[in-house]
Amino acid sequence: MFSAEDAIDRTLSETAKLITTMCEARIAHRLPAIAGQRAIGGAAEALAALERARRSVLDTHEGLAFLRDEYGFETVGAGALHKPEAVEPTGALEAAA
């Protein structure tokens, strides 16, 4: 899960850098604003799609955490990451906790 989240963030970052580079190149070469619009627009659409994919992966992560808590599955660690304070479990396992 963490590697999927990281991969999407890296891809978002690289796509944003691409858009920045294209815009800066247009300005540096004193080209009209219309120059490269199709390419910039395509990259911007890709960026928006990546953000939606990121949201979906995060929703999946949240869903898996809910299932873990609800059914008492073992927590699986995937490296040292800073995580926010855990919220007390709710649902069927609350009484067992």
C-alpha positions in Angstrom: 0.0 0.0 0.0 2.7 2.4 1.0 4.7 1.8 -2.2 1.6 2.5 -4.3 1.0 5.7 -2.4 4.6 6.8 -2.8 4.6 5.9 -6.6 1.6 8.1 -7.2 3.1 11.0 -5.3 6.3 10.6 -7.2 4.4 10.6 -10.5 2.3 13.6 -9.4 5.5 15.4 -8.6 7.2 14.6 -11.9 4.1 15.5 -13.9 3.9 18.9 -12.1 7.6 19.4 -12.9 6.9 18.7 -16.6 4.1 21.3 -16.7 6.4 23.8 -14.9 9.2 23.1 -17.4 6.9 23.5 -20.4 5.5 26.8 -19.1 8.9 28.2 -18.2 10.3 27.2 -21.6 7.5 28.9 -23.4 8.2 32.1 -21.5 12.0 31.9 -21.8 11.6 31.5 -25.6 9.1 34.3 -25.8 6.5 32.1 -27.5 2.8 33.1 -27.6 0.6 31.6 -24.9 -1.1 29.3 -27.4 2.2 27.6 -28.1 2.2 24.2 -26.5 -1.3 24.5 -25.2 -2.3 21.0 -26.3 0.7 19.5 -24.6 0.3 21.5 -21.5 -3.4 20.7 -21.4 -2.7 17.0 -21.8 -0.2 17.1 -19.0 -2.7 19.0 -16.8 -5.4 16.4 -17.5 -2.9 13.7 -16.6 -2.2 15.5 -13.3 -5.9 15.7 -12.5 -6.3 12.0 -13.3 -3.3 11.2 -11.0 -4.9 13.2 -8.2 -8.1 11.1 -8.6 -6.1 7.9 -8.6 -4.3 9.1 -5.4 -7.6 9.7 -3.7 -8.7 6.2 -4.7 -5.6 4.6 -3.3 -6.0 6.5 -0.1 -9.7 5.4 0.1 -8.5 1.8 -0.5 -6.0 2.2 2.4 -8.7 3.6 4.6 -11.0 0.7 3.7 -8.3 -1.9 4.4 -7.6 -0.3 7.8 -11.4 -0.4 8.6 -11.5 -4.1 7.6 -8.4 -4.8 9.7 -10.0 -3.2 12.7 -13.4 -4.6 12.2 -12.3 -8.2 11.8 -9.2 -8.1 14.0 -6.6 -8.8 11.3 -3.0 -8.4 12.2 -1.4 -5.0 11.4 1.2 -5.3 8.7 4.1 -2.8 8.8 5.9 -1.7 5.7 8.7 0.5 7.0 9.2 3.4 9.2 6.7 6.1 8.3 5.3 8.9 10.4 1.7 8.1 11.1 -0.9 10.4 12.8 -2.2 9.3 16.2 -4.5 6.3 15.9 -8.2 6.7 16.5 -9.7 4.3 19.0 -11.3 1.3 17.1 -15.1 1.3 16.8 -17.4 -1.5 15.9 -17.4 -5.2 16.7 -13.9 -5.3 18.2 -14.3 -2.4 20.5 -15.6 -4.6 23.3 -12.7 -7.0 22.9 -10.1 -4.2 23.0 
